[in-house]
Amino acid sequence: MSSDAVASLLVVERHEPFRKKLESRLSREGFAVHAVEDAEQMEVALETVSVDVAVLGLQGYGRGGLRFLQRIKQRQPGAEVILLVSGAQLLLSMEGMKQGAYDDLLIPVDMNRLLEKIRAACGRERGP
């Protein structure tokens, strides 16, 4: 991704107020944000948008969140995925990292840390 290109983010988050807050804040930071709530909306976004980074909230999806991760990586292998997890989901987060997630962040989310991780993921060299 060139330094002047706008990064495209996919936010997958079940909790609507948090999803809207993330969408608003990340948009203000200059990212093109596509926020979705469920697997069906995520599939549509993956078909229509080239995703640089996905922010995937695991809370509320349980193990299904890992299927979302797998689907993102299948459909858009170059996309980096940042997991948002609660302390009770650390085992899921570890599994997600083994399945190709770029990084994780504990809830409640420190927005500055999330922005750092997104920017780092955007700058990461993409594989073939």
N, C-alpha and C positions, 0 to 999 in steps of 0.2 A: 504494500500500500504506500503510495507516495505521501510525502509529508503534508501536501496541501489538500489531499483528498479527505472528504468527510467520512469518518468511520461509521459503518452501519451496525447498529446494535439490535439484538433480539432479546427482549426481556420476557421471560416466562415466569409468571408469578400468579398464584391462585388468589391471594389476598388483595382485593381490588384497591383499597386505599393506599396500600404500600406500593402496588404496581403503578398507580397513577402518580404517586410521589416520585418514584424512580424515573418514570417516563418524563415528567416535568423537569426534574433536576438534570437528567442526562441530556435532554434537549437543550436546556439553557447552556450547557457546557459545550454545545456545538456538534453533538452526535445526531445522526439520523436514527431515531428510535422507533422500533416496532414492538409494541407491548401486547402480549397475548395471555390468555388465562388457562387454556386447556390444549390438549393434544390436537384437536381438530384445527383450532386457530393457528397452532404452531406449524402444522403441516402446510397450511395455506401460505403462511409467511415464508417457509422454507422453499416453496415452489416459486414465489414471486420476488423474493428479495435476496440479494447476495449479502450474507452475514459475515462480518469480520469477527465480532465477539458476541456470544450469547451469555446473558446473565440468567442463571437458572436457579430459582428458589425451590428448594426441595421440600420445605415445610408445607404440609397439606397433601403432598403427592406420595409420600412414603417411598417404597421401592419403585413405584411408577416413575418417579423422577429420574431414576437411572435409565429407564427405557427412553425418556425424553433425551437424555444425554446421548445414548446410543443412536437415536434417530437423527439428531443434529449432526453427529460425526459421520453418519452414513450419507446423509443428503448433502452436507457441505463440509468435506474433510478438512478444508483449510480454516474453518471457523474455530476460534478458541472458546472454551466454555469456562465460565467462572461460577462456581456453586455457592449459593447462599444457604447456610445450614444453622440449625440450632445446636446447642450443646448436646442434646439427646440424639443427634443424627451424625455424630462423628464417624461411626462405622460406615454409614452410607457415603459420607464424604470420602473416606479412605478408598472405598470401592470405586467411587466416581473418579478419583485420581488415577487409579489403576486402569480405568477404562478410557483415559485420555483427557480428562478435565485439565485445564491449564492451572487452576488455582481454586482456593475456596476462601470464604470469609464468614465469620460467625455473625449471627443475628443477635442483638440489634446491630445493624450495619453502620459502620463509620463511613460516611459518604466520601470523605477525603481518601481513605484507604481504598474504597471501591474504585474511585476515579484513577488512583495510581495503578491499580491492577489492570483496569481496562486499557489505560494508555500503554502500559508495559506489554499487554497482550497484542495490542494493535501494532506495536513496533517489532514484535517477534518475527523472525524470519519464517516464512511459510515454506513448508515442504512441497514436493511435487504433487 
